[in-house]
Amino acid sequence: MLHITVTAKKSVDPELDGLGRPFVGYEAGMTPDEMYEANHGEWAVGARAQNERFALFSFGRTVIQAVEIESLELTNEREPDDTRDHRYTIHGKILSNGHPVFDKYVGKPTPVSVARNPVRYFNDEELDGGSGALCRCGCEGWTTRGDFIPGHDQRAIHERIARIGTVAEFLDWMDVVRPASLKA
């Protein structure tokens, strides 16, 4: 499981932030959507993150949010002379009461020890079993939920249509390969 420790809410320059955010971090009273928007990106996560299903966000040694990871998107690629690592944005579903990960962790003490690096990993075999897979569109990106990174199913369809030619040519071809009289 991926664990990220966030800072107190602070202003950032939207023009320098890869997601165009005016602030990052946490303060009491934020809604789950506000917490997610402020904190789901730009993190220097390692290769292990590609296989994680859930991310926990903590502040002040307490877990404040749990997210089911759908994909990781490279949002800030390191320049050759830059010492910082690539930065990724976590795309996913905000979990709430009733989900086992939320119920076990949110509002409770952080499950990892305090460290300088805000990104940590830990194992919870009961809740975080399974691993990611390559996106089926062929982009070589990883997804931990389903066959495609969100939106990449459409990319795959359009690329396949382009292999045949036009949409009309694709439909003609499909009708020969899989006639309407055949049940799916």
Secondary structure as the mmCIF struct_conf table of DSSP 4:
data_model
#
loop_
_struct_conf.conf_type_id
_struct_conf.id
_struct_conf.beg_label_comp_id
_struct_conf.beg_label_asym_id
_struct_conf.beg_label_seq_id
_struct_conf.end_label_comp_id
_struct_conf.end_label_asym_id
_struct_conf.end_label_seq_id
STRN STRN1 LEU A 2 THR A 5
STRN STRN2 ALA A 8 ALA A 8
STRN STRN3 LYS A 10 SER A 11
TURN_TY1_P TURN_TY1_P1 PRO A 14 LEU A 16
BEND BEND1 ASP A 17 ASP A 17
TURN_TY1_P TURN_TY1_P2 GLY A 18 LEU A 19
BEND BEND2 PRO A 22 PRO A 22
STRN STRN4 PHE A 23 VAL A 24
BEND BEND3 GLY A 25 GLY A 25
STRN STRN5 TYR A 26 TYR A 26
TURN_TY1_P TURN_TY1_P3 ALA A 28 GLY A 29
HELX_RH_AL_P HELX_RH_AL_P1 PRO A 32 ASN A 39
BEND BEND4 HIS A 40 HIS A 40
STRN STRN6 GLY A 41 TRP A 43
HELX_RH_3T_P HELX_RH_3T_P1 ALA A 47 ASN A 51
BEND BEND5 ARG A 53 ARG A 53
STRN STRN7 PHE A 54 PHE A 59
TURN_TY1_P TURN_TY1_P4 GLY A 60 ARG A 61
STRN STRN8 THR A 62 ASN A 76
HELX_LH_PP_P HELX_LH_PP_P1 GLU A 77 GLU A 79
TURN_TY1_P TURN_TY1_P5 PRO A 80 ASP A 81
BEND BEND6 ARG A 84 ARG A 84
HELX_LH_PP_P HELX_LH_PP_P2 ASP A 85 HIS A 86
STRN STRN9 ARG A 87 ILE A 94
HELX_LH_PP_P HELX_LH_PP_P3 LEU A 95 LEU A 95
TURN_TY1_P TURN_TY1_P6 ASN A 97 GLY A 98
BEND BEND7 HIS A 99 HIS A 99
HELX_RH_AL_P HELX_RH_AL_P2 PRO A 100 TYR A 105
TURN_TY1_P TURN_TY1_P7 VAL A 106 GLY A 107
BEND BEND8 LYS A 108 LYS A 108
STRN STRN10 PRO A 109 PRO A 109
BEND BEND9 PRO A 111 VAL A 112
BEND BEND10 ARG A 116 PRO A 118
STRN STRN11 VAL A 119 TYR A 121
TURN_TY1_P TURN_TY1_P8 GLU A 125 LEU A 127
BEND BEND11 ASP A 128 ASP A 128
STRN STRN12 ALA A 133 LEU A 134
TURN_TY1_P TURN_TY1_P9 ARG A 136 CYS A 137
BEND BEND12 GLY A 138 CYS A 139
STRN STRN13 TRP A 142 THR A 143
BEND BEND13 THR A 144 ILE A 149
TURN_TY1_P TURN_TY1_P10 PRO A 150 GLY A 151
HELX_RH_AL_P HELX_RH_AL_P3 HIS A 152 ILE A 164
BEND BEND14 GLY A 165 THR A 166
HELX_RH_AL_P HELX_RH_AL_P4 VAL A 167 VAL A 177
BEND BEND15 ARG A 178 ARG A 178
TURN_TY1_P TURN_TY1_P11 ALA A 180 SER A 181
BEND BEND16 LEU A 182 LEU A 182
#
